[in-house]
């Protein structure tokens, strides 16, 4: 942390600060980010620039906490950017994709540190889907994981907690659960009915965790297991309809075992925010790092696109400029601003060249 202003309650960090480090440093002065994603190993610049988010119907993605940032442009200029000093650059730069220049520093809004109570429950997926909107509006944070081929979901809720905390005990339960799901797939994948029956008899049911601790300890998760991921953010009205279709498709793929993650996120106003214009339901599908994931693109991405989904900028997707212009009302404005700041494409890579529909020159 470079600075903290107790009057404005804003903190300043180098853009290369890891999110977990920033949250830990805030916790030391009894401050916190309003929300966190479950993975906090990425830098602030990486998190903000790709619209990384947590879970919570009333909680915005991380980039919405930005008050100002310093941007080094292609010609070497150093710009101090705020909503007042440069409204367009601020709205574009909060989710910049790294395409506008090098962001060297962020000043962010903070809130008093807080504790949470987390309850994890295992239950039938149909019960979770039927009650999803109600739960999303009832809890501060609500998300759930579907366990493919089992008919079961793990729902996770967080609410504010006042008083003494139990603390979170170190555990490798997530790793053991994944290994168990993989073994179930390996041994019974060709008999879906048997796989489902064994899973429902062997896996726990009801409340499997009830714990209280700091927001940092409960919202962030250590994930040593590597995987490939595709996540799309779908409009509120069609999100659950799409999810039911995705679940049905996933259950038909006998080799899949990695859980799907579903979260709810509030809207914000950044030009390239997937949450621009209204709340979104985020659906993430995963595959273990050593297993094929080409079906993400051939089977599942067309469904996400059909329902108006916007991709997570930091995860797998195949969308190009023509697709993105249809999804983002300010995409052309962003592209024009990018070109004015970096006319020679100094900050482009092959992926970003595809995104903006321009040549890539090494």
C-alpha positions in Angstrom: 0.0 0.0 0.0 1.4 3.4 -1.0 -1.0 5.5 1.0 -4.2 5.6 2.9 -6.3 8.8 3.5 -8.4 8.5 6.6 -10.5 11.4 5.6 -11.6 10.1 2.2 -11.1 6.4 3.3 -9.3 5.7 0.0 -6.2 3.6 -0.4 -3.5 3.8 -3.1 -1.7 0.7 -4.4 0.8 0.0 -7.1 -1.1 -1.7 -10.0 1.1 -4.7 -9.7 0.1 -5.4 -6.1 -1.5 -8.9 -5.8 -5.1 -8.7 -4.8 -4.6 -10.9 -1.7 -1.8 -8.6 -0.5 -3.9 -5.5 -1.0 -6.8 -7.0 0.9 -4.5 -8.2 3.7 -2.9 -4.7 4.0 -6.3 -3.1 4.2 -7.3 -5.6 6.9 -4.3 -4.5 9.0 -5.8 -1.0 9.2 -9.4 -2.3 9.7 -10.4 -1.6 6.1 -11.7 -3.9 3.4 -12.8 -4.2 -0.2 -16.6 -4.5 -0.3 -16.3 -7.8 -2.1 -13.7 -10.3 -3.3 -13.6 -13.1 -5.9 -12.7 -16.6 -4.7 -9.3 -16.4 -6.5 -7.1 -13.6 -5.3 -3.7 -14.4 -6.8 -4.0 -11.9 -9.6 -2.7 -8.4 -9.6 -5.0 -5.4 -9.1 -4.4 -4.3 -12.7 -5.3 -7.8 -13.9 -8.4 -8.0 -11.8 -9.7 -4.6 -12.6 -8.8 -4.6 -16.3 -10.7 -7.9 -16.9 -13.8 -7.1 -14.8 -13.1 -9.7 -12.2 -16.0 -10.1 -9.8 -17.3 -11.8 -6.7 -20.8 -13.0 -5.8 -23.6 -10.8 -4.7 -26.8 -9.4 -6.3 -26.2 -6.0 -4.8 -22.4 -6.0 -5.1 -20.5 -4.7 -8.1 -17.4 -6.1 -9.7 -14.0 -5.0 -8.3 -13.3 -2.3 -10.9 -16.2 -0.3 -9.6 -14.2 0.5 -6.5 -11.7 2.5 -8.5 -11.6 6.2 -7.6 -8.6 7.1 -9.8 -5.7 5.7 -11.7 -2.4 6.7 -13.3 -2.0 5.7 -16.9 1.3 5.7 -18.9 0.3 6.1 -22.6 2.2 4.9 -25.7 3.9 8.3 -26.1 5.2 8.2 -22.5 2.7 10.6 -21.1 1.6 10.1 -17.5 -2.1 10.8 -17.0 -3.9 11.1 -13.6 -7.4 9.9 -14.5 -10.6 10.5 -12.4 -14.2 10.6 -13.3 -14.0 14.4 -13.1 -10.7 15.0 -14.9 -11.4 12.7 -17.9 -14.8 11.0 -17.8 -14.4 9.0 -21.0 -11.0 7.7 -20.2 -12.1 6.9 -16.7 -15.1 4.9 -17.9 -12.9 3.1 -20.4 -9.9 2.6 -18.2 -11.7 0.9 -15.3 -11.9 -2.2 -17.6 -9.1 -1.5 -20.0 -8.0 -5.0 -21.1 -4.5 -3.6 -20.9 -5.1 -1.9 -24.3 -5.0 1.8 -23.4 -1.5 1.9 -21.9 0.2 0.8 -18.7 -1.7 1.5 -15.5 0.8 2.1 -12.8 -1.3 3.0 -9.7 -4.9 2.8 -8.4 -6.6 4.7 -5.7 -9.7 2.7 -4.5 -12.6 3.2 -2.2 -12.6 1.1 0.9 -15.1 0.3 3.7 -14.7 -0.7 7.3 -13.5 -4.3 7.8 -16.3 -6.8 8.4 -16.9 -10.4 9.4 -19.1 -12.9 7.6 -20.9 -16.1 8.3 -20.6 -18.7 5.6 -23.0 -21.6 5.2 -22.3 -24.3 2.7 -25.1 -26.8 1.9 -25.4 -29.8 -0.4 -28.9 -30.2 -2.0 -30.6 -31.2 -5.2 -29.9 -28.8 -8.1 -33.5 -28.4 -9.0 -34.3 -27.0 -5.5 -31.5 -24.5 -5.9 -32.6 -23.4 -9.3 -36.2 -23.0 -8.2 -35.1 -20.8 -5.4 -32.1 -19.1 -6.9 -33.6 -15.6 -7.4 -35.0 -15.6 -3.9 -31.7 -16.6 -2.3 -29.8 -14.1 -4.4 -32.0 -11.3 -3.0 -32.0 -12.7 0.6 -28.2 -13.0 1.2 -25.3 -10.6 0.9 -23.4 -13.2 -1.1 -25.0 -16.2 -2.8 -23.5 -18.6 -5.3 -23.6 -22.2 -6.1 -21.7 -25.0 -7.8 -23.3 -27.8 -9.8 -21.6 -31.2 -9.7 -22.0 -32.6 -13.2 -23.6 -36.0 -13.4 -24.9 -36.0 -9.8 -28.0 -33.9 -9.8 -26.5 -32.1 -6.7 -25.4 -28.6 -6.0 -23.3 -27.0 -3.3 -24.9 -23.6 -2.3 -22.8 -21.0 -0.5 -24.2 -18.0 1.3 -22.5 -15.2 3.2 -24.1 -12.7 5.5 -22.6 -10.1 7.8 -21.7 -11.4 11.2 -21.3 -9.4 14.5 -19.6 -10.8 17.5 -17.0 -13.5 18.1 -15.9 -15.6 15.2 -15.2 -19.3 15.0 -12.3 -18.9 12.6 -11.7 -21.0 9.5 -9.7 -24.1 9.9 -7.3 -25.1 7.2 -8.8 -27.8 5.0 -8.2 -29.7 1.8 -11.9 -30.7 1.5 -12.2 -29.0 -2.0 -9.3 -31.0 -3.3 -10.7 -34.3 -1.9 -14.1 -33.5 -3.3 -12.7 -32.9 -6.8 -10.7 -36.1 -6.6 -13.8 -38.0 -5.5 -15.9 -36.6 -8.4 -13.1 -37.5 -10.9 -12.9 -41.0 -9.5 -16.7 -41.3 -9.8 -16.4 -40.2 -13.4 -13.6 -42.6 -14.2 -15.4 -45.7 -12.8 -19.1 -45.0 -13.6 -19.1 -42.4 -16.4 -20.6 -44.8 -18.9 -23.5 -45.5 -16.6 -25.0 -42.1 -15.9 -27.9 -43.5 -13.8 -25.5 -45.4 -11.6 -23.1 -42.5 -11.3 -25.9 -40.3 -10.2 -27.2 -42.8 -7.7 -23.9 -43.5 -6.1 -23.1 -39.8 -5.9 -26.4 -39.0 -4.1 -25.8 -41.8 -1.6 -22.1 -41.1 -1.0 -21.9 -37.3 -1.0 -23.0 -35.3 2.1 -26.4 -33.6 2.2 -27.7 -30.6 4.1 -25.4 -28.2 5.9 -21.8 -29.2 5.5 -20.1 -26.0 6.8 -21.2 -23.2 9.1 -18.3 -20.9 9.9 -17.6 -17.2 10.8 -14.4 -15.2 10.0 -13.1 -12.1 8.3 -14.4 -11.3 4.8 -10.9 -12.0 3.4 -10.7 -15.4 5.0 -14.1 -16.5 3.8 -14.5 -14.9 0.4 -11.0 -15.9 -0.9 -10.1 -19.5 -1.6 -6.8 -21.2 -2.2 -7.0 -23.2 -5.4 -3.8 -25.1 -6.1 -5.5 -27.2 -8.8 -5.1 -25.8 -12.3 -7.9 -25.8 -14.8 -9.2 -24.2 -18.0 -12.3 -22.0 -17.7 -14.9 -20.3 -19.7 -17.3 -17.8 -18.0 -20.2 -15.9 -19.6 -22.3 -13.2 -17.9 -25.9 -13.5 -19.0 -28.9 -11.1 -18.7 -30.9 -11.6 -15.6 -34.2 -12.6 -17.3 -32.7 -15.4 -19.4 -29.8 -16.5 -17.2 -31.5 -19.4 -15.4 -33.2 -20.6 -18.6 -29.8 -20.8 -20.2 -28.3 -22.4 -17.1 -30.9 -25.2 -17.2 -29.9 -25.9 -20.8 -26.2 -25.8 -19.9 -26.7 -28.3 -17.1 -28.6 -30.7 -19.3 -25.8 -30.5 -21.9 -23.1 -31.0 -19.3 -24.8 -34.1 -17.9 -24.8 -35.6 -21.4 -21.0 -35.3 -21.5 -20.0 -38.5 -19.6 -16.3 -37.4 -19.1 -17.1 -34.1 -17.3 -16.6 -34.0 -13.6 -15.4 -30.4 -12.7 -18.1 -28.4 -11.0 -19.8 -25.4 -12.7 -20.0 -22.1 -10.8 -22.9 -19.7 -10.8 -22.8 -16.2 -9.4 -25.0 -13.1 -9.4 -23.5 -9.6 -9.8 -24.8 -6.0 -9.7 -24.4 -3.6 -12.7 -21.9 -0.8 -13.1 -21.0 1.8 -15.8 -17.6 0.9 -17.2 -17.7 0.8 -21.0 -16.4 -2.7 -21.3 -17.9 -4.1 -18.1 -19.9 -7.3 -18.8 -22.3 -5.9 -16.1 -23.0 -2.7 -18.0 -26.7 -2.0 -18.3 -28.1 -4.4 -15.7 -27.4 -7.3 -13.3 -26.0 -10.5 -14.7 -25.9 -14.2 -13.9 -22.4 -15.5 -14.4 -22.0 -19.2 -15.5 -18.5 -20.7 -15.4 -17.6 -24.1 -16.8 -14.2 -25.8 -16.1 -12.0 -28.6 -17.2 -8.9 -30.0 -15.5 -5.7 -28.6 -17.0 -4.8 -32.0 -18.5 -8.1 -32.7 -20.1 -9.7 -31.5 -23.4 -11.8 -28.4 -23.3 -12.4 -27.8 -27.0 -16.1 -28.5 -26.4 -16.3 -25.2 -24.5 -16.2 -23.5 -27.9 -18.1 -26.0 -30.1 -21.0 -26.8 -27.8 -21.3 -24.3 -24.9 -20.2 -21.0 -26.2 -23.0 -20.9 -28.9 -25.5 -21.3 -26.1 -24.0 -18.5 -24.1 -24.0 -16.3 -27.2 -27.6 -17.2 -28.1 -28.8 -15.8 -24.7 -26.8 -12.6 -25.1 -23.9 -13.6 -22.8 -20.8 -11.5 -22.5 -17.5 -13.3 -21.9 -15.2 -12.8 -18.9 -12.3 -10.9 -20.4 -9.7 -13.0 -18.6 -11.0 -16.4 -19.5 -11.5 -18.5 -22.6 -13.7 -17.1 -25.4 -13.6 -16.7 -29.2 -15.5 -13.5 -29.7 -14.2 -10.9 -32.1 -15.0 -7.3 -32.8 -18.2 -7.9 -34.7 -19.6 -10.0 -31.9 -18.5 -7.5 -29.2 -19.9 -4.4 -31.0 -23.3 -6.1 -30.7 -22.9 -6.8 -27.0 -21.3 -3.5 -25.8 -23.0 -0.2 -26.8 -19.7 1.7 -26.1 -17.3 -0.8 -27.8 -16.7 1.5 -30.8 -16.0 4.5 -28.5 -13.5 2.3 -26.6 -11.8 1.2 -29.8 -11.6 4.7 -31.1 -10.1 5.9 -27.8 -7.6 3.0 -27.8 -6.5 4.0 -31.3 -6.0 7.6 -30.4 -3.9 6.7 -27.4 -1.9 4.0 -29.1 -2.0 4.5 -32.9 0.8 2.1 -33.7 -0.6 -0.8 -31.5 2.3 -0.8 -29.0 0.1 -2.4 -26.4 -1.6 -4.9 -28.6 -1.0 -8.7 -28.6 -2.5 -11.2 -31.1 -5.6 -11.7 -28.9 -6.3 -8.0 -28.5 -5.8 -7.5 -32.2 -8.6 -10.0 -32.8 -10.8 -8.3 -30.2 -10.4 -4.9 -31.9 -10.3 -6.1 -35.5 -6.9 -4.6 -36.3 -3.6 -6.1 -37.7 -1.0 -7.2 -35.2 2.5 -6.1 -36.0 5.4 -7.5 -33.9 
